[in-house]
Amino acid sequence: MKQRIFLKTFLLIFLVAGISAVTFYFIARRYTVNSALLAACGISLLLASLAALISAAGIAKRLAKIDGFADELAAANLTVRLPEMGGGELAALAATLDGAARRLESDFRSLGSSRTQLETLLNSMDDAVVAVSAKREVSWFNGAMKRLAAAPLTVGMPLIRAVRDPELLRAVADVLDHRNVQIATLYSVSPGRTFGMTSTPLPDGGAVCVLRDNTEIARVERTRRDFIANVSHELRTPLTSLLGYTETLMDEPMDSKAREFLEIIRRNAQRMSRLTEDLLTLARVESGEDRLQQAAVSAHELLRDAQTSFSEVAKARGLAIEIVQSPDTQVFADKDAIHQVFANLIDNALKYAASSKKIEIGATTRMGNVEFFVHDFGPGISSEHLPRLFERFYRVDKARSREAGGTGLGLAIVKHIVLNHGGQVGVTSDLGHGAMFWFRLPLAQVQHGNTAVTGAKSH
Ligand code: ADP
């Protein structure tokens, strides 16, 4: 290499000198030139050739060093360095290249250490992590995932061979196709264990899944629900009997004090009875044990049912229930369960918005869902309460709720029924001007003349 560069540089300089000599010879022949001057020119030419030879050797040596340096860089040896090359353009170029190599080496080293840190962190996690490429192949996994997988994990293997849980595969397919975050509960990754999974899209078109073992939490939650359901169930019979005997006694003649006491007993027994019923309903809808009888049902039919069922009660309180918007579309829902949702929302509107002259109900289609609403024009709810309103036993005004016969569970029941449908609930309120409770249900899609299932749960 060095020789080639030297030869080329030398030939170039020699060519220039040769052309100058020949030109000079022809000029000398055309015009009579003094022979001493000719000899002087010959000597100058000889000296110039010598100087060209030395300079070409120097340039060739330096270029060869730069060339060797570039070869090392290309072979990923970032520790290679270029020595100082004195002055001139070549030296400046060498210094720039050397600086670039130093920066590259330091960047690569910090990248490598961040990668090691990340890998150590992910491997020390209890959560299992697996990254999937757009081709649905495993592209990365941590230690916890390796222990959990159905088959020995390797990079590049199809995800379907690594994990056999249908819910996980469905969620990943959804993330890859629609680029949205998916949350799912997995029951068949490992026998007898429950995992919560979040699957998120990656910028390269793939997805990453994080699986958390929720078996213990699910067990505690089930025990809590069972306990509440059992207690409520046990209280049901004595409460019914207490209420029955109290009402029978009240039919008998008695003095006003005794009647007053019996009335207090009856009111409280009724309250307890409502509470146990609501607790039982909540335990049922929370556990998801109540299989929903979902089918395609017209949004208008749901609204009309709600209006018909509550218009008499509303009228008795001086209110009218109006359907203000009703799209010609079908939702995939359990009719009875949605009736219960409307019952709780309208009951609240009647209890807390008695000052309102009317209650508006309706629905609109919105991005693959139908959004139903119950709008009252009562006192509304101040904004700090809105985020917690759907929690069990959360009440804005405890005394008011109790006085109105509330249990604090109505909205929690609403939330769980809607979530079981794969929908969402919410509320907006303009303090002093009313409240609007809404819930979204998935649209029923019509395929080949049959009505088909839509939407997965997205809590
Ligand atoms: P409750 O049995 O107390 O009615 P809910 O869960 O149904 O329990 O409602 C929770 C609280 O939300 C109520 O106590 C009440 O303070 C508030 N709330 C619900 N609906 C309305 C409404 N339409 N207007 C004003 N406040 C409401």
Boltz pocket constraint, residues with backbone or C-beta under 6 A from the ligand:
constraints:
  - pocket:
      binder: B
      contacts: [[A, 344], [A, 345], [A, 348], [A, 349], [A, 352], [A, 353], [A, 376], [A, 378], [A, 379], [A, 380], [A, 381], [A, 389], [A, 391], [A, 394], [A, 395], [A, 396], [A, 397], [A, 401], [A, 402], [A, 405], [A, 406], [A, 407], [A, 408], [A, 409], [A, 410], [A, 411], [A, 412], [A, 435]]
      max_distance: 6.0
